[in-house]
Amino acid sequence: MYKTTIKIEGMISKMCEFHIRRAIKRVIVPVKIKTAYSLGTAIVYTEEQIDQEALTEAIDKTGYVVKEITSKEVYSKNDLIDFFKRLTSKKDTE
């Protein structure tokens, strides 16, 4: 899973967050989106890497300005649960 943080200029209300989420959903299939107009950010969780150029273009078309996009691979809760199950089962067999 990937966590992409987008710094956006121009968001001033909850309605702006709605516009951002809608623009994001037009170009990608997110697992989860968190927006915060007070921080000027949107955080998007996806299964695949995001096409940053397409995402920037979609947001810019709505009248907001993308200042920065950073992305990193993260683990989901299910990944961690599976990891600990495997770890526990190895200890049981030793």
N, C-alpha and C positions, 0 to 999 in steps of 0.2 A: 504494500500500500504506500501511496505517496502523499505527503503533506505539502501543499503549495500555499505560500503566503503571498498575498498581493497587496501592495501598498497603493492606495487609490486617493487621488485628490478630487475634492468636490462633493463628497458625501456629507449631507447636513441633517438628515432625518432618517427615520425608519423606512420611509417611502424610497429613499435613495438605496437603502439596503435591498429592497424588493427589486429595484431596477437592475442592480448588480447581480443578484442571484439569478434573475431571469436571463440576463446576458450570458452568464457563465453556462447555464443549462442549455443554451442554444448551440454551444460548440463542444461540450464535453458531457459525459455521464458521471456525475459526482456520486460518491458514497454519502458524503455529508458536506454541507457548506455552513460556515459560521461567518457572519458579517458583523462589523461594529463601526457604525458611522462616526462615533466619538473618537475612535482610534484611526479611522481611515484605512481599515483593513478588511480583507476577506480571506478566510482560510478554507481551502478546498481539499478534501480527502478523496482520492481516486485510486482505482486499481491499477491504472496505467499512468505512465508519464504524460503530462499535459503538453500540448503544443502551445508554447508560450506566445508565439507570434499570433496565432489565431485567437487566443484568449485576450491578448492586448487589443487586437483589432475589434473584437466584439464589445469590449468594455468601452473603448474609445468612441465607438459609434453611438453609445448612449449619452455622450456628452461629458463623461468623467475621464480623468487622466490617470493612466497606470504609471506610477513612479518607479516601481520595482517589483520583480517577481523572483522569489526564491523557492526552490523545491528540494525536498529530501525524502529519502525512503524511510518509512517508519513501520513499526509492527502494530498489527491490530490486537485487540484483546484475545481473539481466537488464536492468533499466532502464539501469544504468550501462554495461554492455557495449554495448547498442544505441547509447547516446549517443556513446561513444568510436568505435564503428564509423562512425557518421554523420560525426563530426568528422574522422576519418581520410579518409573518402571525399571529403569536401569539399576537403581539402588536395590530394588526388591529382588532382582535376579543375581545380585552379587553375593 
